[in-house]
Amino acid sequence: MSSQRYRVLDLYKTLLYMGKDYPQGYDFFRKNLKNSFTKNKHETDPVKIEEMIERGKFVIKEIEALYMLKKYRTIKRRYYDEPVNK
């Protein structure tokens, strides 16, 4: 049980760190992250906690993909002239 607690705290800290560049703002991200973690804070079933940790890892991968896409689009705009759509 104790190791899961540390894993959940590590997940929370990682997500907080990753939310600093979130497109809708850090405050929006932090508020939603806190709400989702507090909603499940009374969960005691180790299997469900493990599933939620895995879902959190998936969210981390999705956020990383979002940032990579943002970076790719920025680089593409710098090097290629995109036609203006009217």
N, C-alpha and C positions, 0 to 999 in steps of 0.2 A: 504494500500500500504506500509506503514511504517513497519508493522509487517512482511510482506513478505521480506522486505529488510533485517531485522535482522535475519530472518530464513535462508535466502540465505547466509549471512555472516557467520552465525553459521555453516552451512553446509560446506562452503568453509574451515573454520578453522578446523573443524573436519576431513575433508578429508586430509588436509595438515598434520595434526598430525598423521593420520593413515598411510600416505605414507612414513613415516620415515623408515619402515622396508620392503618396497616394494622390491620384488626380483630383479627387473631390475634397482634399484637405486632410490634414492630420487630425484635427478635432473631430471631424465626421468619422474617420476610421477608428480613432481611440474610443469614442462613445459607443459605436456599434460593437467593437471588440469587447469592451467591458460588459455590455449588456449580454452578449452571448455567453461569456464566461460566468457571469453571475447567475444567469438563468439555469445553468447546469451545476452550480456549486454544491448542491445537496446530493448529487449522484454518488452512490456507494458501490454499485455493481462494477467489478473490475473489467468485465468484458465490455460493457458499454463505455467505460472510461477509455479503454484501449481503442474502441471504434472512433470515439471523438478525437483522440490524439491522432489517429491516422487521417481523419478528415482535416484536422488542422495542418498536417504535413502536406496534404493535397492543396489546401488553400495557399500555403507558402509557395508551392510550385506554380500555382496560377498567378500569384502576385509577381513572381519572378518573370513569368512569361509576359505579363502585362508591361513590366518595365523594359524588357528586351524589345518588345514591339514598339514601345514609345521611342526607345533609343534608335532602333532601325529606321523608323519613320523620320526622325530628326536628321539622321545621317543622309538618308535618301533625299530629303529636301535640300540639303546643302550642296549635293553634287549633281542633282538632276533637275532640269527645269520641268516642272509639272504644268500642264496646260490648265488655264483657268476655266472652270466650268461655269457657264452662264445659263 
